[in-house]
């Protein structure tokens, strides 16, 4: 297992919780926890290494697995982790999730630490240059209010500049905040009550929000956000074939991490990945597929294949 490169990755978080469990577990228990805290495809990487003993983390007694960590286990921060945290603090996006005082306190604690990297060392060649203004005070305040409302299931009063110049003023319940790597923008998945008392899911770019105000009204409905999102998907998912050379499977899982997907192993080197999406995600997903590389092949659906061919033909005409 890599020492640090994925220490805050989903795999490490899942394994950490498994290792801190003081009760013996069956492989069925382990699988259930991996699915609950990670992704279905996480089992493709984790389970074989646990069963084979490649990750020597558990003592096996018949069908039971027991963590090798002692009850006195303590995990202090290493110099490398401190350096990593100092680098994260230099990213303007992290300040959106912290109060000003928290950010100042963390910077003071790590004042003598050299960051593991600096932001100016990175050049993003495959994303748009008009990202969100993360250091803008109005943007920060709007983001913090949306984050609070999402956690407390509160409705907010939003004044919004929609594409095309249309001004929208409505009450929404922020259900989820998402970040688009390609656009370098945050968006909010918000629930809006329609005239027939049903809930409709809308996606709002946070940079287009002119003002947002908390209300006293809370969301008490049993409506499932995941159900609304799934109901918006096309009937046929995008079907990809991944040839696992040059670490292609792991790169694909990271590349498409923000989409709901299901990945199955076909043979020793080949995997099939189904990605579920709707019209709002389509253009961005198309760009991400085109940017991935030759280890990935689009098998369907017909709609996506048609859009893919149109875009490639348009690029060929430009050349």
C-alpha positions in Angstrom: 0.0 0.0 0.0 1.3 3.5 -0.8 2.5 5.3 2.2 1.0 8.7 1.6 -0.3 9.5 -1.9 -3.8 8.5 -1.0 -3.8 9.0 2.7 -7.0 11.0 2.6 -8.5 9.0 -0.3 -11.7 7.0 0.1 -9.8 3.7 0.3 -7.8 4.8 3.3 -10.8 6.2 5.1 -12.7 2.9 4.6 -9.7 0.9 5.8 -9.2 3.2 8.8 -12.7 2.6 10.0 -12.4 -1.2 9.5 -9.1 -1.3 11.4 -10.5 0.7 14.3 -13.4 -1.8 14.7 -12.5 -3.9 17.7 -15.0 -6.7 16.8 -14.2 -9.6 14.5 -15.8 -9.3 11.1 -16.7 -11.7 8.3 -15.8 -10.8 4.8 -19.5 -10.1 4.3 -19.4 -7.5 7.0 -16.3 -5.9 5.4 -17.9 -5.8 2.0 -21.0 -4.2 3.4 -19.0 -1.4 5.1 -16.9 -0.8 1.9 -20.1 -0.3 -0.1 -21.6 1.9 2.5 -18.6 4.2 2.9 -16.9 3.9 -0.5 -18.0 2.9 -4.0 -19.0 -0.4 -5.5 -15.8 -0.5 -7.5 -13.7 0.0 -4.4 -14.1 -3.7 -3.7 -12.2 -4.4 -6.9 -9.1 -2.9 -5.3 -9.6 -3.6 -1.6 -11.1 -7.1 -1.2 -8.5 -9.1 -3.2 -5.6 -7.5 -1.2 -7.3 -8.3 2.1 -8.2 -11.9 1.1 -4.7 -12.6 -0.3 -2.9 -11.1 2.7 -1.1 -8.6 0.4 -2.3 -5.9 2.9 -1.3 -7.5 6.2 -3.8 -5.6 8.3 -6.0 -8.3 9.8 -5.5 -11.5 11.7 -7.7 -14.3 10.1 -9.4 -16.8 12.4 -11.4 -19.2 10.2 -14.0 -16.9 8.5 -13.4 -14.0 10.9 -11.0 -11.0 10.4 -9.7 -9.1 13.4 -7.8 -5.8 13.2 -4.1 -6.0 14.1 -4.2 -2.5 15.7 -3.8 -2.5 19.4 -6.3 -0.5 21.6 -3.5 1.9 22.5 -2.9 2.8 18.8 -2.2 6.5 18.3 -1.6 8.3 15.0 0.4 11.6 15.3 0.8 13.8 12.3 4.1 13.2 10.5 6.2 16.0 9.0 5.0 14.9 5.6 1.4 15.2 6.6 1.9 18.6 8.1 3.6 19.7 4.9 0.7 18.3 2.9 -1.8 20.2 5.1 0.2 23.4 4.7 0.0 23.0 0.9 -3.8 22.4 1.1 -4.2 25.7 3.0 -2.7 27.6 0.1 -5.6 26.4 -2.1 -8.2 29.2 -2.1 -11.0 26.7 -2.3 -10.3 25.2 1.1 -11.2 28.6 2.7 -14.8 28.1 1.6 -15.2 25.3 4.1 -13.6 27.1 7.1 -14.5 30.1 9.2 -12.0 32.9 9.0 -10.8 32.2 12.5 -10.3 28.5 11.8 -8.2 29.3 8.7 -6.0 31.8 10.6 -5.5 29.3 13.5 -4.4 26.5 11.1 -2.0 28.9 9.3 -0.5 29.9 12.7 -0.1 26.3 13.8 1.7 25.4 10.6 3.6 28.7 10.2 7.1 27.1 10.4 6.2 24.2 8.0 7.2 24.2 4.3 4.3 23.3 2.0 4.7 20.1 0.1 3.9 22.0 -3.1 2.9 25.5 -4.2 -0.1 26.5 -6.3 2.1 28.2 -8.9 3.8 24.9 -9.7 0.7 23.6 -11.4 -0.5 24.4 -14.9 -4.0 23.3 -15.8 -4.1 22.8 -19.5 -7.5 21.1 -19.8 -9.9 23.3 -17.9 -11.6 26.6 -18.5 -9.8 29.8 -17.3 -12.9 31.6 -15.9 -13.1 29.7 -12.6 -15.1 30.9 -9.6 -13.8 34.0 -7.6 -13.1 32.0 -4.5 -11.5 35.0 -2.7 -14.4 37.3 -3.4 -16.2 38.2 -0.1 -19.7 38.0 -1.5 -19.0 34.6 -3.1 -17.5 33.4 0.2 -20.5 34.5 2.2 -23.0 33.0 -0.3 -21.1 29.7 -0.2 -21.0 29.6 3.6 -24.8 30.2 3.8 -25.5 27.4 1.3 -23.2 25.1 3.2 -25.0 25.8 6.5 -28.4 25.4 4.8 -27.4 22.1 3.3 -26.2 20.7 6.6 -29.4 21.9 8.5 -31.8 21.2 5.6 -33.0 24.8 5.6 -34.6 26.7 2.8 -32.8 29.7 1.4 -34.1 32.7 -0.6 -31.9 32.9 -3.7 -31.6 35.8 -6.2 -29.9 34.3 -9.3 -28.7 35.4 -12.7 -29.6 32.5 -15.0 -27.8 31.9 -18.4 -29.2 34.3 -21.0 -29.6 37.1 -18.6 -32.8 36.0 -17.0 -33.2 36.9 -13.3 -34.6 34.2 -11.0 -35.8 34.8 -7.4 -37.0 31.7 -5.6 -36.9 29.6 -2.5 -34.6 26.5 -2.7 -33.4 23.8 -0.3 -29.6 23.2 -1.1 -29.2 19.5 -1.2 -25.7 19.0 -2.4 -22.6 21.1 -3.3 -20.5 19.9 -6.3 -17.2 20.9 -7.8 -16.5 20.8 -11.6 -12.9 20.2 -12.3 -13.2 21.1 -15.9 -15.0 24.4 -15.3 -13.3 25.1 -12.0 -16.7 26.1 -10.5 -18.9 25.1 -7.7 -22.6 24.4 -8.2 -25.4 23.6 -5.9 -28.0 20.9 -6.5 -31.1 22.5 -5.1 -34.7 21.3 -4.5 -37.5 23.6 -5.7 -41.2 23.1 -5.0 -43.4 23.3 -8.1 -47.0 24.3 -8.4 -48.3 20.7 -8.0 -46.4 20.5 -4.7 -43.7 18.1 -6.2 -40.0 18.7 -5.7 -37.9 19.5 -8.8 -34.1 19.3 -8.9 -32.3 22.3 -10.3 -28.5 23.0 -10.7 -27.3 26.5 -9.9 -23.8 27.9 -10.5 -22.8 29.5 -7.2 -20.9 32.3 -9.1 -24.2 33.4 -10.6 -26.0 33.8 -7.3 -26.4 37.5 -6.5 -27.6 37.0 -3.0 -28.8 34.2 -0.7 -30.6 34.5 2.6 -31.4 31.8 5.2 -35.1 31.3 6.1 -36.7 29.7 9.1 -38.3 27.0 7.0 -36.7 23.6 7.2 -37.1 20.6 4.8 -39.0 17.8 6.5 -40.1 15.9 3.4 -39.0 12.3 2.8 -38.0 13.1 -0.7 -34.7 11.4 -1.6 -32.2 13.5 -3.4 -30.5 10.4 -4.9 -33.9 9.3 -6.2 -34.5 12.6 -7.9 -31.1 12.6 -9.4 -31.5 9.0 -10.7 -34.9 9.9 -12.1 -33.2 12.6 -14.2 -30.7 10.2 -15.8 -31.1 9.0 -19.4 -32.5 5.5 -19.7 -29.2 4.1 -21.0 -25.9 4.8 -19.2 -22.7 5.6 -21.0 -20.9 2.2 -21.4 -17.1 2.3 -21.4 -14.5 -0.5 -21.9 -11.3 0.1 -20.0 -8.1 -1.8 -20.7 -6.1 -1.8 -17.5 -2.6 -0.9 -18.9 -0.5 1.9 -17.5 -2.8 2.0 -14.4 -5.8 2.9 -16.6 -8.4 1.5 -14.2 -7.3 3.6 -11.2 -7.0 6.7 -13.4 -10.5 6.1 -14.8 -12.0 5.7 -11.3 -10.4 9.0 -10.3 -11.2 10.8 -13.6 -14.9 9.9 -13.3 -15.1 10.0 -9.5 -18.0 12.5 -9.5 -20.4 10.4 -11.5 -22.5 7.5 -10.3 -21.1 4.4 -12.0 -20.9 0.6 -11.8 -17.7 -1.2 -12.8 -17.3 -4.9 -13.5 -14.3 -7.0 -14.4 -14.6 -8.8 -17.8 -11.2 -10.5 -17.8 -7.7 -10.1 -16.4 -7.1 -6.8 -18.2 -10.5 -5.5 -19.2 -13.3 -3.8 -17.3 -16.7 -2.4 -18.3 -17.8 0.8 -16.6 -21.4 2.1 -16.8 -21.7 5.9 -16.1 -25.2 7.3 -15.3 -25.8 10.9 -16.4 -28.4 13.4 -17.5 -28.4 16.3 -19.9 -26.8 18.8 -17.5 -23.8 16.5 -17.2 -23.5 15.5 -20.8 -21.2 18.1 -22.3 -18.7 17.9 -19.4 -18.7 14.1 -19.5 -18.1 14.2 -23.2 -15.1 16.4 -22.8 -13.7 14.2 -20.0 -14.1 11.0 -22.1 -12.3 12.7 -25.0 -9.4 13.8 -22.7 -8.8 10.4 -21.1 -6.7 8.5 -23.6 -6.5 5.3 -25.8 -7.1 2.8 -23.0 -10.8 3.8 -22.9 -13.3 2.9 -25.6 -16.9 4.2 -25.8 -19.3 1.3 -26.5 -22.6 3.1 -26.1 -25.2 4.5 -25.8 -26.1 5.6 -29.3 -26.9 9.2 -28.2 -23.5 9.7 -26.6 -21.7 8.0 -29.5 -23.5 10.4 -31.9 -22.4 13.5 -29.9 -18.9 12.0 -29.7 -18.7 11.6 -33.5 -20.1 15.2 -34.1 -17.5 16.7 -31.8 -14.6 14.8 -33.4 -15.8 15.7 -36.9 -16.0 19.4 -35.8 -12.5 19.2 -34.5 -11.2 17.6 -37.7 -12.8 20.5 -39.8 -11.0 23.0 -37.6 -7.7 21.3 -38.2 
